[in-house]
Amino acid sequence: MSKAVELYRQLVDELAERSANYPPAEWTQNGEVFGTVEQKTKRQAVLSKLTAEEREVLAEYLTETYTDGVYDTITNLEWYFSVKGVKMTVDGEEMSIKNMGDDFIGRRDGDEWY
């Protein structure tokens, strides 16, 4: 396997793993907050009113939203690569990201590399 393909797969796997384990979602589920002092105060006021089940629903929503943002970014990059002629190389070898969005979703869903 070429170094470009190896790094491509590593990048997709890291994005899939990070989107599946989005820390703020876990914090939300546990009633924890992050941000500035003012943001924390506001967020804690909201989270403290939610039941554990409601926090879990909110955490799932945050993870899905984050995953959608990663996917949207990937497809935007794909567009730049295919339409604008943007290139990425690894040791002089061009790295294709033609199907990165599909690969991301597949790996996120637990599919094996082909």
FIFIMAR-681941 format. One record per atom (N, C-alpha, C, O): residue number from 1; atom name; x, y, z. Coordinates in Angstrom, 1 decimal. Each point is the difference from the previous one (the first is absolute). Last residue first. Example, Ala and Ser with C-alpha at 12.3 -4.5 7.8 and 13.67 -1.06 7.14 Angstrom:
BEGIN
@i->2; at->N; x->12.8; y->-2.2; z->7.1;
@i->2; at->CA; x->0.9; y->1.1; z->0.0;
@i->2; at->C; x->-0.8; y->1.1; z->0.8;
@i->2; at->O; x->0.5; y->1.1; z->0.1;
@i->1; at->N; x->-0.2; y->-6.8; z->-0.2;
@i->1; at->CA; x->-0.9; y->1.2; z->0.0;
@i->1; at->C; x->0.9; y->1.2; z->0.0;
@i->1; at->O; x->1.0; y->0.0; z->0.7;
END
This chain:
BEGIN
@i->114; at->N; x->-11.8; y->-1.7; z->1.8;
@i->114; at->CA; x->-0.1; y->-0.9; z->-1.1;
@i->114; at->C; x->1.3; y->-0.4; z->-0.5;
@i->114; at->O; x->0.2; y->-0.7; z->-0.9;
@i->113; at->N; x->-1.8; y->2.2; z->6.1;
@i->113; at->CA; x->0.6; y->0.5; z->-1.3;
@i->113; at->C; x->0.0; y->-1.1; z->-1.0;
@i->113; at->O; x->0.1; y->-1.1; z->0.3;
@i->112; at->N; x->-3.9; y->1.0; z->3.4;
@i->112; at->CA; x->1.4; y->-0.3; z->-0.1;
@i->112; at->C; x->0.5; y->0.7; z->-1.3;
@i->112; at->O; x->-0.7; y->0.4; z->-0.9;
@i->111; at->N; x->-3.5; y->1.2; z->4.2;
@i->111; at->CA; x->0.4; y->-0.7; z->-1.2;
@i->111; at->C; x->1.5; y->-0.2; z->-0.1;
@i->111; at->O; x->0.7; y->0.8; z->0.5;
@i->110; at->N; x->-3.5; y->1.7; z->2.8;
@i->110; at->CA; x->0.6; y->-1.2; z->0.4;
@i->110; at->C; x->0.4; y->-0.9; z->-1.2;
@i->110; at->O; x->0.4; y->-1.1; z->0.2;
@i->109; at->N; x->-2.4; y->5.7; z->0.1;
@i->109; at->CA; x->-1.0; y->-1.0; z->0.3;
@i->109; at->C; x->0.6; y->-1.4; z->0.2;
@i->109; at->O; x->-0.7; y->-1.0; z->0.2;
@i->108; at->N; x->3.4; y->4.7; z->-1.2;
@i->108; at->CA; x->-0.8; y->0.5; z->1.2;
@i->108; at->C; x->-1.0; y->-1.1; z->0.4;
@i->108; at->O; x->-0.3; y->-0.2; z->1.2;
@i->107; at->N; x->2.7; y->-0.3; z->-5.2;
@i->107; at->CA; x->0.9; y->-0.3; z->1.2;
@i->107; at->C; x->-0.7; y->0.4; z->1.3;
@i->107; at->O; x->0.1; y->-0.7; z->1.0;
@i->106; at->N; x->-2.4; y->1.7; z->-5.0;
@i->106; at->CA; x->0.2; y->-1.4; z->0.1;
@i->106; at->C; x->0.8; y->-0.4; z->1.2;
@i->106; at->O; x->-0.4; y->-0.9; z->0.8;
@i->105; at->N; x->-0.1; y->5.4; z->-1.9;
@i->105; at->CA; x->-1.3; y->-0.5; z->0.5;
@i->105; at->C; x->0.2; y->-1.5; z->0.2;
@i->105; at->O; x->-0.5; y->-0.6; z->1.0;
@i->104; at->N; x->4.2; y->2.7; z->-2.9;
@i->104; at->CA; x->-0.2; y->0.5; z->1.4;
@i->104; at->C; x->-1.3; y->-0.6; z->0.6;
@i->104; at->O; x->0.0; y->-0.5; z->1.1;
@i->103; at->N; x->1.0; y->-0.3; z->-5.7;
@i->103; at->CA; x->0.9; y->-0.7; z->0.9;
@i->103; at->C; x->-0.2; y->0.4; z->1.5;
@i->103; at->O; x->0.0; y->-0.9; z->0.9;
@i->102; at->N; x->-2.4; y->3.3; z->-4.2;
@i->102; at->CA; x->-0.5; y->-1.3; z->0.1;
@i->102; at->C; x->0.8; y->-0.9; z->1.0;
@i->102; at->O; x->-0.5; y->-0.8; z->0.8;
@i->101; at->N; x->2.1; y->5.1; z->-1.7;
@i->101; at->CA; x->-1.2; y->0.1; z->0.7;
@i->101; at->C; x->-0.6; y->-1.4; z->0.2;
@i->101; at->O; x->-0.5; y->-0.3; z->1.1;
@i->100; at->N; x->4.4; y->0.7; z->-3.8;
@i->100; at->CA; x->0.2; y->0.1; z->1.5;
@i->100; at->C; x->-1.2; y->0.1; z->0.8;
@i->100; at->O; x->-0.1; y->-0.6; z->1.1;
@i->99; at->N; x->1.5; y->-0.2; z->-6.0;
@i->99; at->CA; x->-1.2; y->-0.6; z->0.7;
@i->99; at->C; x->0.1; y->0.1; z->1.5;
@i->99; at->O; x->-0.5; y->-0.8; z->0.7;
@i->98; at->N; x->3.8; y->3.0; z->-3.6;
@i->98; at->CA; x->-1.2; y->-0.1; z->-0.8;
@i->98; at->C; x->-1.2; y->-0.5; z->0.7;
@i->98; at->O; x->-1.1; y->0.5; z->-0.1;
@i->97; at->N; x->6.0; y->0.8; z->1.0;
@i->97; at->CA; x->-1.1; y->0.0; z->1.0;
@i->97; at->C; x->-1.4; y->-0.1; z->-0.6;
@i->97; at->O; x->-1.0; y->0.4; z->0.5;
@i->96; at->N; x->6.7; y->-1.4; z->-1.6;
@i->96; at->CA; x->-1.3; y->0.2; z->-0.5;
@i->96; at->C; x->-1.0; y->0.0; z->1.2;
@i->96; at->O; x->0.1; y->-0.9; z->0.9;
@i->95; at->N; x->5.3; y->2.0; z->-1.5;
@i->95; at->CA; x->-1.0; y->-0.7; z->0.8;
@i->95; at->C; x->-1.3; y->0.4; z->-0.5;
@i->95; at->O; x->-0.4; y->1.2; z->0.0;
@i->94; at->N; x->5.6; y->-1.3; z->-2.3;
@i->94; at->CA; x->-1.3; y->0.7; z->0.2;
@i->94; at->C; x->-0.9; y->-0.9; z->0.8;
@i->94; at->O; x->-0.2; y->-1.2; z->-0.2;
@i->93; at->N; x->5.6; y->1.3; z->0.5;
@i->93; at->CA; x->-1.1; y->-0.8; z->-0.6;
@i->93; at->C; x->-1.3; y->0.7; z->0.3;
@i->93; at->O; x->-0.3; y->0.4; z->1.2;
@i->92; at->N; x->4.6; y->1.3; z->0.4;
@i->92; at->CA; x->-0.1; y->0.1; z->-1.4;
@i->92; at->C; x->-1.1; y->-0.8; z->-0.7;
@i->92; at->O; x->-0.3; y->0.2; z->-1.2;
@i->91; at->N; x->1.0; y->-0.2; z->6.0;
@i->91; at->CA; x->1.3; y->-0.3; z->-0.6;
@i->91; at->C; x->-0.1; y->0.0; z->-1.5;
@i->91; at->O; x->0.5; y->-0.9; z->-0.7;
@i->90; at->N; x->-4.9; y->1.8; z->2.0;
@i->90; at->CA; x->0.8; y->-0.6; z->1.1;
@i->90; at->C; x->1.3; y->-0.6; z->-0.7;
@i->90; at->O; x->-0.1; y->-0.9; z->-0.8;
@i->89; at->N; x->-4.1; y->4.8; z->-0.5;
@i->89; at->CA; x->1.0; y->-1.0; z->-0.3;
@i->89; at->C; x->0.7; y->-0.5; z->1.3;
@i->89; at->O; x->0.1; y->0.7; z->1.0;
@i->88; at->N; x->-4.8; y->2.1; z->-3.3;
@i->88; at->CA; x->0.8; y->-0.3; z->1.2;
@i->88; at->C; x->0.9; y->-1.1; z->-0.3;
@i->88; at->O; x->-0.3; y->-1.0; z->-0.6;
@i->87; at->N; x->-2.8; y->5.0; z->-2.2;
@i->87; at->CA; x->0.7; y->-1.3; z->0.1;
@i->87; at->C; x->0.6; y->-0.1; z->1.3;
@i->87; at->O; x->0.4; y->1.0; z->0.6;
@i->86; at->N; x->-4.4; y->2.0; z->-3.7;
@i->86; at->CA; x->0.8; y->-0.1; z->1.2;
@i->86; at->C; x->0.7; y->-1.4; z->0.0;
@i->86; at->O; x->-0.7; y->-1.0; z->-0.3;
@i->85; at->N; x->-2.5; y->2.9; z->-3.1;
@i->85; at->CA; x->1.3; y->-0.5; z->-0.3;
@i->85; at->C; x->1.0; y->0.0; z->1.2;
@i->85; at->O; x->1.2; y->0.0; z->-0.1;
@i->84; at->N; x->-6.1; y->1.2; z->-0.4;
@i->84; at->CA; x->1.0; y->1.1; z->0.0;
@i->84; at->C; x->1.4; y->-0.5; z->-0.2;
@i->84; at->O; x->0.9; y->0.8; z->-0.1;
@i->83; at->N; x->-4.7; y->-3.8; z->0.1;
@i->83; at->CA; x->-0.4; y->1.1; z->-0.9;
@i->83; at->C; x->1.1; y->1.1; z->0.0;
@i->83; at->O; x->0.3; y->0.5; z->-1.1;
@i->82; at->N; x->0.2; y->-4.7; z->3.7;
@i->82; at->CA; x->-0.5; y->-0.4; z->-1.3;
@i->82; at->C; x->-0.3; y->1.2; z->-0.9;
@i->82; at->O; x->0.3; y->-0.1; z->-1.2;
@i->81; at->N; x->1.3; y->0.8; z->5.7;
@i->81; at->CA; x->0.9; y->-0.9; z->-0.7;
@i->81; at->C; x->-0.4; y->-0.3; z->-1.4;
@i->81; at->O; x->0.8; y->0.0; z->-0.9;
@i->80; at->N; x->-3.7; y->2.5; z->3.7;
@i->80; at->CA; x->1.2; y->0.7; z->-0.3;
@i->80; at->C; x->1.0; y->-0.8; z->-0.8;
@i->80; at->O; x->0.6; y->0.5; z->-0.9;
@i->79; at->N; x->-4.4; y->-2.7; z->2.6;
@i->79; at->CA; x->-0.4; y->0.9; z->-1.1;
@i->79; at->C; x->1.2; y->0.8; z->-0.4;
@i->79; at->O; x->0.3; y->0.2; z->-1.2;
@i->78; at->N; x->0.3; y->-3.0; z->4.9;
@i->78; at->CA; x->-0.1; y->-0.8; z->-1.2;
@i->78; at->C; x->-0.4; y->0.9; z->-1.2;
@i->78; at->O; x->0.6; y->-0.1; z->-1.1;
@i->77; at->N; x->-0.6; y->2.1; z->5.3;
@i->77; at->CA; x->1.3; y->-0.2; z->-0.4;
@i->77; at->C; x->0.0; y->-0.8; z->-1.3;
@i->77; at->O; x->0.8; y->0.2; z->-1.0;
@i->76; at->N; x->-4.9; y->0.4; z->3.0;
@i->76; at->CA; x->0.5; y->1.3; z->-0.5;
@i->76; at->C; x->1.4; y->-0.2; z->-0.5;
@i->76; at->O; x->0.4; y->0.6; z->-1.1;
@i->75; at->N; x->-2.3; y->-4.2; z->3.3;
@i->75; at->CA; x->-0.5; y->0.1; z->-1.4;
@i->75; at->C; x->0.4; y->1.4; z->-0.6;
@i->75; at->O; x->0.1; y->0.0; z->-1.2;
@i->74; at->N; x->1.3; y->-0.9; z->5.6;
@i->74; at->CA; x->0.6; y->-0.9; z->-0.9;
@i->74; at->C; x->-0.5; y->0.2; z->-1.4;
@i->74; at->O; x->0.7; y->0.0; z->-1.0;
@i->73; at->N; x->-2.7; y->2.4; z->4.4;
@i->73; at->CA; x->1.3; y->0.5; z->-0.2;
@i->73; at->C; x->0.7; y->-0.9; z->-1.0;
@i->73; at->O; x->0.7; y->0.5; z->-1.0;
@i->72; at->N; x->-4.9; y->-1.8; z->2.5;
@i->72; at->CA; x->-0.1; y->1.1; z->-0.9;
@i->72; at->C; x->1.3; y->0.6; z->-0.3;
@i->72; at->O; x->0.3; y->0.4; z->-1.2;
@i->71; at->N; x->-0.3; y->-3.9; z->4.3;
@i->71; at->CA; x->-0.4; y->-0.5; z->-1.3;
@i->71; at->C; x->-0.1; y->1.2; z->-1.0;
@i->71; at->O; x->0.5; y->-0.1; z->-1.1;
@i->70; at->N; x->0.2; y->1.1; z->5.6;
@i->70; at->CA; x->1.2; y->-0.6; z->-0.5;
@i->70; at->C; x->-0.3; y->-0.5; z->-1.5;
@i->70; at->O; x->0.8; y->0.3; z->-0.9;
@i->69; at->N; x->-4.5; y->1.5; z->3.3;
@i->69; at->CA; x->1.0; y->1.0; z->-0.3;
@i->69; at->C; x->1.3; y->-0.5; z->-0.6;
@i->69; at->O; x->0.6; y->0.5; z->-1.0;
@i->68; at->N; x->-3.9; y->-3.5; z->2.6;
@i->68; at->CA; x->-0.5; y->0.6; z->-1.3;
@i->68; at->C; x->1.0; y->1.1; z->-0.4;
@i->68; at->O; x->0.3; y->0.2; z->-1.2;
@i->67; at->N; x->0.5; y->-2.3; z->5.3;
@i->67; at->CA; x->0.3; y->-0.9; z->-1.1;
@i->67; at->C; x->-0.4; y->0.6; z->-1.3;
@i->67; at->O; x->0.7; y->-0.1; z->-1.0;
@i->66; at->N; x->-1.9; y->2.5; z->4.9;
@i->66; at->CA; x->1.5; y->0.0; z->-0.2;
@i->66; at->C; x->0.4; y->-0.9; z->-1.2;
@i->66; at->O; x->0.7; y->0.5; z->-0.9;
@i->65; at->N; x->-5.2; y->-0.7; z->2.2;
@i->65; at->CA; x->0.3; y->1.3; z->-0.6;
@i->65; at->C; x->1.5; y->0.2; z->-0.3;
@i->65; at->O; x->0.4; y->0.5; z->-1.0;
@i->64; at->N; x->-1.8; y->-4.3; z->3.3;
@i->64; at->CA; x->-0.5; y->-0.1; z->-1.3;
@i->64; at->C; x->0.3; y->1.3; z->-0.8;
@i->64; at->O; x->0.4; y->0.0; z->-1.1;
@i->63; at->N; x->0.6; y->-0.2; z->5.7;
@i->63; at->CA; x->0.9; y->-0.9; z->-0.7;
@i->63; at->C; x->-0.4; y->0.0; z->-1.5;
@i->63; at->O; x->0.8; y->0.0; z->-0.9;
@i->62; at->N; x->-3.6; y->2.4; z->3.9;
@i->62; at->CA; x->1.3; y->0.6; z->-0.2;
@i->62; at->C; x->0.9; y->-0.8; z->-0.8;
@i->62; at->O; x->0.7; y->0.5; z->-0.9;
@i->61; at->N; x->-4.8; y->-2.5; z->2.1;
@i->61; at->CA; x->-0.2; y->1.1; z->-1.0;
@i->61; at->C; x->1.4; y->0.8; z->-0.3;
@i->61; at->O; x->0.3; y->0.3; z->-1.1;
@i->60; at->N; x->-0.4; y->-3.5; z->4.5;
@i->60; at->CA; x->-0.1; y->-0.7; z->-1.3;
@i->60; at->C; x->-0.2; y->1.0; z->-1.1;
@i->60; at->O; x->0.7; y->-0.1; z->-1.0;
@i->59; at->N; x->-0.8; y->1.7; z->5.4;
@i->59; at->CA; x->1.4; y->-0.4; z->-0.3;
@i->59; at->C; x->0.0; y->-0.7; z->-1.4;
@i->59; at->O; x->0.9; y->0.2; z->-0.8;
@i->58; at->N; x->-5.1; y->1.1; z->2.6;
@i->58; at->CA; x->0.8; y->1.1; z->-0.4;
@i->58; at->C; x->1.4; y->-0.4; z->-0.4;
@i->58; at->O; x->0.5; y->0.6; z->-1.0;
@i->57; at->N; x->-3.2; y->-3.9; z->2.8;
@i->57; at->CA; x->-0.5; y->0.4; z->-1.3;
@i->57; at->C; x->0.7; y->1.2; z->-0.6;
@i->57; at->O; x->0.4; y->0.0; z->-1.1;
@i->56; at->N; x->0.7; y->-1.3; z->5.5;
@i->56; at->CA; x->0.4; y->-1.0; z->-1.0;
@i->56; at->C; x->-0.5; y->0.3; z->-1.4;
@i->56; at->O; x->0.8; y->-0.1; z->-0.9;
@i->55; at->N; x->-2.3; y->2.7; z->4.5;
@i->55; at->CA; x->1.4; y->0.3; z->-0.3;
@i->55; at->C; x->0.6; y->-1.0; z->-1.0;
@i->55; at->O; x->0.8; y->0.4; z->-0.9;
@i->54; at->N; x->-5.1; y->-1.2; z->2.4;
@i->54; at->CA; x->0.0; y->1.2; z->-0.8;
@i->54; at->C; x->1.4; y->0.4; z->-0.4;
@i->54; at->O; x->0.3; y->0.4; z->-1.1;
@i->53; at->N; x->-0.9; y->-3.9; z->4.2;
@i->53; at->CA; x->-0.5; y->-0.4; z->-1.3;
@i->53; at->C; x->0.1; y->1.2; z->-1.0;
@i->53; at->O; x->0.4; y->-0.2; z->-1.2;
@i->52; at->N; x->0.5; y->1.0; z->5.7;
@i->52; at->CA; x->1.1; y->-0.8; z->-0.6;
@i->52; at->C; x->-0.4; y->-0.4; z->-1.4;
@i->52; at->O; x->0.9; y->0.1; z->-0.9;
@i->51; at->N; x->-3.4; y->4.2; z->2.5;
@i->51; at->CA; x->0.2; y->-1.3; z->0.5;
@i->51; at->C; x->1.2; y->-0.7; z->-0.6;
@i->51; at->O; x->0.5; y->0.5; z->-1.1;
@i->50; at->N; x->-0.9; y->5.0; z->1.5;
@i->50; at->CA; x->-0.3; y->-1.2; z->-0.8;
@i->50; at->C; x->0.1; y->-1.3; z->0.8;
@i->50; at->O; x->0.9; y->-0.1; z->0.9;
@i->49; at->N; x->0.1; y->4.7; z->0.6;
@i->49; at->CA; x->-1.4; y->-0.2; z->-0.1;
@i->49; at->C; x->-0.4; y->-1.3; z->-0.7;
@i->49; at->O; x->-1.2; y->-0.4; z->0.0;
@i->48; at->N; x->5.7; y->2.0; z->0.4;
@i->48; at->CA; x->-0.4; y->-0.4; z->1.4;
@i->48; at->C; x->-1.6; y->-0.3; z->0.0;
@i->48; at->O; x->-0.5; y->-0.6; z->0.9;
@i->47; at->N; x->2.8; y->2.3; z->-4.8;
@i->47; at->CA; x->0.2; y->-1.4; z->0.2;
@i->47; at->C; x->-0.5; y->-0.5; z->1.3;
@i->47; at->O; x->-0.5; y->-1.1; z->0.2;
@i->46; at->N; x->0.4; y->5.8; z->-1.2;
@i->46; at->CA; x->-0.9; y->-0.8; z->-0.9;
@i->46; at->C; x->0.1; y->-1.5; z->0.3;
@i->46; at->O; x->-1.0; y->-0.6; z->0.2;
@i->45; at->N; x->3.8; y->3.6; z->2.1;
@i->45; at->CA; x->-1.4; y->0.3; z->0.4;
@i->45; at->C; x->-0.9; y->-0.8; z->-0.9;
@i->45; at->O; x->-1.1; y->-0.4; z->0.5;
@i->44; at->N; x->5.6; y->0.2; z->-1.5;
@i->44; at->CA; x->-0.3; y->-0.8; z->1.2;
@i->44; at->C; x->-1.4; y->0.2; z->0.5;
@i->44; at->O; x->-0.7; y->-0.9; z->0.4;
@i->43; at->N; x->2.4; y->3.5; z->-4.0;
@i->43; at->CA; x->-0.2; y->-1.4; z->-0.4;
@i->43; at->C; x->-0.4; y->-0.9; z->1.2;
@i->43; at->O; x->-0.8; y->-0.9; z->-0.1;
@i->42; at->N; x->1.9; y->5.5; z->0.9;
@i->42; at->CA; x->-1.2; y->-0.1; z->-0.8;
@i->42; at->C; x->-0.3; y->-1.5; z->-0.4;
@i->42; at->O; x->-1.2; y->-0.4; z->0.1;
@i->41; at->N; x->5.2; y->1.3; z->2.1;
@i->41; at->CA; x->-1.1; y->0.4; z->0.9;
@i->41; at->C; x->-1.4; y->-0.2; z->-0.7;
@i->41; at->O; x->-0.9; y->-0.6; z->0.5;
@i->40; at->N; x->5.0; y->0.1; z->-2.9;
@i->40; at->CA; x->-0.2; y->-1.1; z->0.9;
@i->40; at->C; x->-1.3; y->0.2; z->0.9;
@i->40; at->O; x->-0.8; y->-0.9; z->0.2;
@i->39; at->N; x->2.3; y->4.4; z->-3.1;
@i->39; at->CA; x->-0.6; y->-1.1; z->-0.7;
@i->39; at->C; x->-0.4; y->-1.2; z->0.9;
@i->39; at->O; x->-1.0; y->-0.6; z->-0.1;
@i->38; at->N; x->3.4; y->4.2; z->2.0;
@i->38; at->CA; x->-1.4; y->0.4; z->-0.3;
@i->38; at->C; x->-0.7; y->-1.1; z->-0.8;
@i->38; at->O; x->-1.2; y->-0.3; z->0.3;
@i->37; at->N; x->5.7; y->-0.3; z->0.7;
@i->37; at->CA; x->-0.7; y->-0.1; z->1.2;
@i->37; at->C; x->-1.5; y->0.4; z->-0.3;
@i->37; at->O; x->-0.9; y->-0.7; z->0.5;
@i->36; at->N; x->3.3; y->-1.4; z->-4.6;
@i->36; at->CA; x->0.4; y->1.1; z->0.9;
@i->36; at->C; x->-0.9; y->-0.1; z->1.2;
@i->36; at->O; x->-1.0; y->-0.8; z->0.1;
@i->35; at->N; x->1.4; y->-3.8; z->-2.4;
@i->35; at->CA; x->-0.1; y->1.3; z->-0.5;
@i->35; at->C; x->0.5; y->1.1; z->1.0;
@i->35; at->O; x->0.6; y->-0.4; z->1.0;
@i->34; at->N; x->-3.1; y->-4.8; z->-0.5;
@i->34; at->CA; x->1.3; y->0.6; z->-0.3;
@i->34; at->C; x->-0.3; y->1.4; z->-0.6;
@i->34; at->O; x->-1.1; y->0.4; z->-0.3;
@i->33; at->N; x->-1.5; y->-4.6; z->3.6;
@i->33; at->CA; x->0.0; y->1.0; z->-1.1;
@i->33; at->C; x->1.4; y->0.5; z->-0.2;
@i->33; at->O; x->0.9; y->-0.3; z->0.8;
@i->32; at->N; x->-4.1; y->-4.2; z->1.4;
@i->32; at->CA; x->1.1; y->0.9; z->0.1;
@i->32; at->C; x->0.0; y->1.0; z->-1.2;
@i->32; at->O; x->-0.7; y->-0.2; z->-1.0;
@i->31; at->N; x->-2.3; y->-3.7; z->2.0;
@i->31; at->CA; x->-0.4; y->1.3; z->0.7;
@i->31; at->C; x->1.2; y->1.0; z->0.1;
@i->31; at->O; x->-0.1; y->0.9; z->0.8;
@i->30; at->N; x->-0.1; y->-5.3; z->-3.1;
@i->30; at->CA; x->0.4; y->-0.1; z->1.4;
@i->30; at->C; x->-0.4; y->1.3; z->0.8;
@i->30; at->O; x->0.3; y->0.1; z->1.2;
@i->29; at->N; x->-1.0; y->-0.5; z->-5.9;
@i->29; at->CA; x->-0.8; y->-1.1; z->0.6;
@i->29; at->C; x->0.3; y->-0.1; z->1.5;
@i->29; at->O; x->-0.9; y->-0.4; z->0.8;
@i->28; at->N; x->3.3; y->3.6; z->-3.2;
@i->28; at->CA; x->-1.4; y->0.4; z->0.1;
@i->28; at->C; x->-0.8; y->-1.1; z->0.6;
@i->28; at->O; x->-0.8; y->0.2; z->0.9;
@i->27; at->N; x->5.2; y->-1.2; z->-1.9;
@i->27; at->CA; x->0.0; y->1.0; z->1.1;
@i->27; at->C; x->-1.5; y->0.4; z->0.3;
@i->27; at->O; x->-0.4; y->0.0; z->1.1;
@i->26; at->N; x->1.3; y->-2.6; z->-4.9;
@i->26; at->CA; x->0.2; y->-0.8; z->1.2;
@i->26; at->C; x->-0.2; y->0.9; z->1.3;
@i->26; at->O; x->-0.6; y->-0.4; z->1.0;
@i->25; at->N; x->0.7; y->2.5; z->-5.2;
@i->25; at->CA; x->-1.3; y->-0.8; z->0.2;
@i->25; at->C; x->0.1; y->-0.8; z->1.2;
@i->25; at->O; x->-1.0; y->-0.1; z->0.8;
@i->24; at->N; x->4.8; y->2.6; z->-2.0;
@i->24; at->CA; x->-1.0; y->0.8; z->0.5;
@i->24; at->C; x->-1.4; y->-0.7; z->0.2;
@i->24; at->O; x->-0.8; y->0.3; z->0.9;
@i->23; at->N; x->4.6; y->-2.7; z->-3.0;
@i->23; at->CA; x->0.1; y->0.2; z->1.5;
@i->23; at->C; x->-1.1; y->0.9; z->0.5;
@i->23; at->O; x->-0.6; y->-0.3; z->1.1;
@i->22; at->N; x->0.5; y->-3.1; z->-5.3;
@i->22; at->CA; x->0.1; y->1.5; z->0.1;
@i->22; at->C; x->-0.1; y->0.3; z->1.5;
@i->22; at->O; x->-1.0; y->-0.1; z->0.6;
@i->21; at->N; x->1.5; y->-4.2; z->-3.6;
@i->21; at->CA; x->0.3; y->0.2; z->1.5;
@i->21; at->C; x->0.2; y->1.5; z->0.2;
@i->21; at->O; x->1.1; y->0.4; z->0.5;
@i->20; at->N; x->-2.1; y->-1.9; z->-4.8;
@i->20; at->CA; x->-0.7; y->-1.0; z->0.7;
@i->20; at->C; x->0.1; y->0.2; z->1.5;
@i->20; at->O; x->-0.9; y->-0.3; z->0.8;
@i->19; at->N; x->3.4; y->2.9; z->-3.9;
@i->19; at->CA; x->-1.4; y->0.4; z->-0.1;
@i->19; at->C; x->-0.9; y->-1.0; z->0.8;
@i->19; at->O; x->-1.1; y->0.4; z->0.5;
@i->18; at->N; x->5.8; y->-1.2; z->-0.7;
@i->18; at->CA; x->-0.3; y->1.3; z->0.7;
@i->18; at->C; x->-1.5; y->0.3; z->0.0;
@i->18; at->O; x->-0.5; y->0.5; z->0.9;
@i->17; at->N; x->2.0; y->-4.2; z->-3.5;
@i->17; at->CA; x->0.1; y->-0.2; z->1.5;
@i->17; at->C; x->-0.4; y->1.2; z->0.8;
@i->17; at->O; x->-0.7; y->-0.1; z->1.0;
@i->16; at->N; x->0.9; y->0.5; z->-5.7;
@i->16; at->CA; x->-1.1; y->-0.8; z->0.4;
@i->16; at->C; x->0.0; y->-0.3; z->1.5;
@i->16; at->O; x->-1.0; y->0.0; z->0.6;
@i->15; at->N; x->4.7; y->2.3; z->-2.5;
@i->15; at->CA; x->-1.2; y->0.9; z->0.0;
@i->15; at->C; x->-1.3; y->-0.8; z->0.4;
@i->15; at->O; x->-0.8; y->0.5; z->0.7;
@i->14; at->N; x->4.9; y->-2.9; z->-1.1;
@i->14; at->CA; x->0.0; y->1.0; z->1.2;
@i->14; at->C; x->-1.2; y->0.9; z->0.0;
@i->14; at->O; x->-0.6; y->0.2; z->1.1;
@i->13; at->N; x->1.1; y->-3.2; z->-4.7;
@i->13; at->CA; x->-0.3; y->-0.8; z->1.2;
@i->13; at->C; x->0.0; y->1.0; z->1.2;
@i->13; at->O; x->-0.8; y->-0.2; z->0.9;
@i->12; at->N; x->2.0; y->1.9; z->-5.1;
@i->12; at->CA; x->-1.4; y->-0.3; z->0.0;
@i->12; at->C; x->-0.3; y->-0.7; z->1.3;
@i->12; at->O; x->-1.1; y->0.3; z->0.7;
@i->11; at->N; x->5.6; y->0.6; z->-1.4;
@i->11; at->CA; x->-0.8; y->1.3; z->0.2;
@i->11; at->C; x->-1.5; y->-0.3; z->0.1;
@i->11; at->O; x->-0.6; y->0.5; z->0.9;
@i->10; at->N; x->3.5; y->-4.1; z->-1.9;
@i->10; at->CA; x->0.2; y->0.4; z->1.4;
@i->10; at->C; x->-0.8; y->1.3; z->0.3;
@i->10; at->O; x->-0.6; y->0.1; z->1.0;
@i->9; at->N; x->0.7; y->-1.7; z->-5.4;
@i->9; at->CA; x->-0.8; y->-0.9; z->0.8;
@i->9; at->C; x->0.1; y->0.4; z->1.5;
@i->9; at->O; x->-1.0; y->0.0; z->0.7;
@i->8; at->N; x->3.7; y->2.3; z->-3.8;
@i->8; at->CA; x->-1.4; y->0.3; z->-0.3;
@i->8; at->C; x->-0.9; y->-0.8; z->1.0;
@i->8; at->O; x->-0.9; y->0.5; z->0.6;
@i->7; at->N; x->5.5; y->-1.4; z->-0.6;
@i->7; at->CA; x->-0.3; y->1.2; z->0.8;
@i->7; at->C; x->-1.5; y->0.4; z->-0.3;
@i->7; at->O; x->-0.6; y->0.6; z->0.9;
@i->6; at->N; x->2.2; y->-4.3; z->-3.3;
@i->6; at->CA; x->0.1; y->-0.3; z->1.5;
@i->6; at->C; x->-0.4; y->1.2; z->0.8;
@i->6; at->O; x->-0.8; y->-0.1; z->1.0;
@i->5; at->N; x->1.2; y->0.6; z->-5.7;
@i->5; at->CA; x->-1.2; y->-0.8; z->0.4;
@i->5; at->C; x->-0.1; y->-0.3; z->1.5;
@i->5; at->O; x->-1.0; y->0.1; z->0.6;
@i->4; at->N; x->4.9; y->2.0; z->-2.2;
@i->4; at->CA; x->-1.1; y->0.9; z->-0.2;
@i->4; at->C; x->-1.3; y->-0.7; z->0.4;
@i->4; at->O; x->-0.9; y->0.6; z->0.7;
@i->3; at->N; x->4.9; y->-3.1; z->-0.8;
@i->3; at->CA; x->-0.1; y->0.9; z->1.1;
@i->3; at->C; x->-1.2; y->0.9; z->0.0;
@i->3; at->O; x->-0.6; y->0.3; z->1.0;
@i->2; at->N; x->0.2; y->-5.0; z->-3.5;
@i->2; at->CA; x->0.9; y->1.2; z->-0.1;
@i->2; at->C; x->-0.2; y->0.8; z->1.2;
@i->2; at->O; x->-1.0; y->-0.1; z->0.8;
@i->1; at->N; x->0.7; y->-5.3; z->-1.1;
@i->1; at->CA; x->-0.9; y->1.2; z->0.0;
@i->1; at->C; x->0.9; y->1.2; z->0.0;
@i->1; at->O; x->1.0; y->0.1; z->0.7;
END
